[in-house]
Amino acid sequence: MIRISDFQMKDVVNVSDGKKLGNIGDIDIDVNTGKIQAVIIAKQGKMLGLFGKEEEIVIPWRQIVKIGEDVILVRAQNNQISPENTQTTTFS
């Protein structure tokens, strides 16, 4: 079993282009089934988030390839990674 706090410590890397997307800031859970629907990566704007707005990248659970000790590998093309604000259940 893995804890949500363990998820937040791991880097998320897109295997399609090798780019680091960031770290998980939140998880979208289906409250009816209890299953994880997506992980949400908070992408900070300019100047460490002090100026500009913070965007979120939503990665659907089905696009996660592997969860390792230090990294989470996802497979997504740039057009499949959706920056959006979603209503999520936050567990911290």
N, C-alpha and C positions, 0 to 999 in steps of 0.2 A: 504494500500500500504506500502511496506517495502523498505527502501533505502539500497543500496549496503553497505554503511558504517555501517548500523545496522547488516548486515550479518557478517561483519568482526569482530565484537565484540563478537560473540557467539562461544562457544566451540562446536566442532563437536565430537560426541560420536557414536561409532559403537555398536548398540544394540545386535549384534551377540555375542560379547565377552566383552562388557562393557568398552572397552578401549577408552581413549580420543585420537583422531587422530590429533588434533591441531585446528587451526583457519583458516577460509577461507581467502586466499590471493588473489584470482582472481575468475572470473566467465566466463565460456565459453558460449557465446550467438550466436545462429544462426542468422546471419545478414539478412537472407531472411524472417524469421518469427518473429524475435524479442523475441523468447522463449529461456529460459535458458536451455542449453543442459547438463551442468555439473558444479559442483563447484570444485575449485582447492585449495588444502591445501598445503601450503609450509611447508615442513618438514626440519628443519634445521639440518645440519650435526653436527660434533663434535664442542665443545667449542663455543656454541652460534652462530654458523654459520661463525666463524672466520676461522676455518680450516675445510677442507673437502667441498664437494659440496652440494648444496641445492637440495633436491629432491622434486618433486611435486607428490601429490596423487590426482588422478582424480576420483571424485565420480559422476557417472551419476545421473541426476536429478530424474530418476525413482526410485533410491535407497534411496531417502530421505523419511523418515517415518513421521517425525513431526518437525515443526519449533516452538520452544517455546520461552519464553522471554529471557532465558539465554543460551539455548543449541539447537543444531540441531541434531536430532537423525537420523542416517542412518543405513540401514540394508545391510551389505555386508560381505561376507566371505573373508578371506585374499587373496584368489586367484581371487576375483572379484575387489579388489582395485588395480588399476594399477598405479604404479609410472612411470611417463613418462613426457617428455617435450612436451607440446602442444602449438600450436599457438592459442592464445586467444585474445579476445578484452578486454583490461583492462579498468575498470571504477573505478576510485578512487576519 
